[in-house]
Amino acid sequence: MISVEATQPLPMPSIEAGPHDDDRTVAPPRTWVHAIEEWWEQSRLAGAASLLILVVVPLVLVGLHLSAYPQLSPADEQAHADYVVRAPGLLPVVSGDRWSEEVLRAEACRGIDSGFVPPPCDSPVLRPEQFELLGYNTAYIHPPTYYNATAIVADVLVAVGAAGEVFGAARATGALWLIAGMLVAWWSARNLGASRRSTLGALMLVMGAPGIVLMSSTITPDASNMLVGAVIVAAVIKADKGLSRWTVVCLVAAGLISSGIKLQNVIGLAPPFLYLVLRAAADARAMEPGRRIVSALRSRFALSAGLLVVPAAVVAVGWSAVWAAAAEVPPDELPAAGLLAGDPLGLAYLAFGDFLPPTAFYQAESLVRLPVLAWSQVTDWLIIGALFTAIVAAAVTGLSTGRLRELSAWSWACVVAGVLGGPVLVALSYLTLGTAFPIPERYGATMLIPMILVVAGIASGVWAQRALLAAGVITVGLEVIALTVG
């Protein structure tokens, strides 16, 4: 029998209740900061403003860099500029070609950011023998994709009066490559569940990194690295949601683009490939022990990995055969061969971990500033810390959520690729070129995109998102100061 007392309504709290009574039901007071943040995450106008920032920041930084850094970059800009001058074409440059008069004059008049002193600008005649490496072009190993696109856009910029000469116009196209990369990376981060604030902050860490600004402000296929990395990751994220005909096209296109722009970009496939392998292995664990390997090989993740890597390998091998057959001077007889050649095993050992500090690229020596260098170290550790945070968090929670499982797999893939990517490139260069050489850290720039997306995704708390956005603003601000104040 139910007692009368059990059916009585619960007493209402007294108006005179103490300040700590029932405080669990009281929502924290809203402030104007909360209101702005909520508007930023939900408003279409704010979304458009975020995309506009991803367009404006590269234009401003590249414009400032072009003004502050007229000299040539020692990262083979002469060779890349000569390639652009000769483009468009299928084989504009072959082994044995020497820099054109236009490039020789550009280095003589602009100078170069190294210890080399070129002939005077007013020299009536300039000969390739007066310049580094006797003026031989070393960019013949790269497919013409970047150079053809850059040459066409540069000619348009000159024709419409947006640039005075082809060299400056070709440099300015780097801003377009960076903008495209940031827009694709934005799509990827949002599809990984990152907020607008954390995505914008993470991408500002990329846009304001001195090495990225230098790549995007000089003539080099490295200017396309952010777009290549973003396209690869976007294709994998799309495949993660299921395979369709359009997804297959995206995966194959991403593989073709990676090595079709620069052969060394194949290293950018390492994190996505490892991610797909980890996802296939994770799904296979749920199968019976005797069927796990077969299940992993038949999974859509394994199929996606093949669709991504095989086209890239075909292009890399095919193009290597093309430029080798077209060579007018054997590569091992060029001056650069003796300067770069080294012991493969020793170079592979030294290359361990080269790509794990993701923003430690070459920076223009004449523009190096102590605050920027110090802050670059901070952002490096922020990115590395985010990778290991995702790994540890997933291990502690037992991969309980899909989003955390994805971030952890991406983190593992980035860490392994960052540590082993350098030695792998040394081995590939030795097998394909017949020589081993020190691997510049900028070759791993395409890996920065998956790393930075983990940073955006792991910043799930309000204060973490605020801190990440603030870090991005500081990164861009310091770079603007370095390029303007000096």
Secondary structure, DSSP 4 states (H G I P E B T S, - for coil): ---TGGGSPPPPPPTT--TTTTGGGSPPPP-HHHHHHHHHHH-HHHHHHHHHHHHHHHHHHHHHHHHH--SBPTTTHHHHHHHHHH-SSSSS--TT-B--HHHHHHHHHH-BSSS--PPPTT-S---GGGSGGGGB--GGGS-SHHHHHHHHHHHHHHHTTS-SSHHHHHHHHHHHHHHHHHHHHHHHHHHTT--HHHHHHHHHHHHT-HHHHHHHHSSSGGGGHHHHHHHHHHHHHHHHT---HHHHHHHHHHHHHHHHH-GGGGGGGHHHHHHHHHHHHHHHTTS-GGGHHHHHHHSHHHHHHHHHHHHHHHHHHHHHHHHHHH-SS-GGGSHHHHHH---HHHHHHHTTTTTSSTT-----GGG--HHHHHHHHHHHHHHHHHHHHHHHHHHHHTS-SHHHHHHHHHHHHHHHHHHHHHHHHHHHHHHHHS------GGGGGGGHHHHHHHHHHH--SHHHHHHHHHHHHHHHHHHHHHHHT-
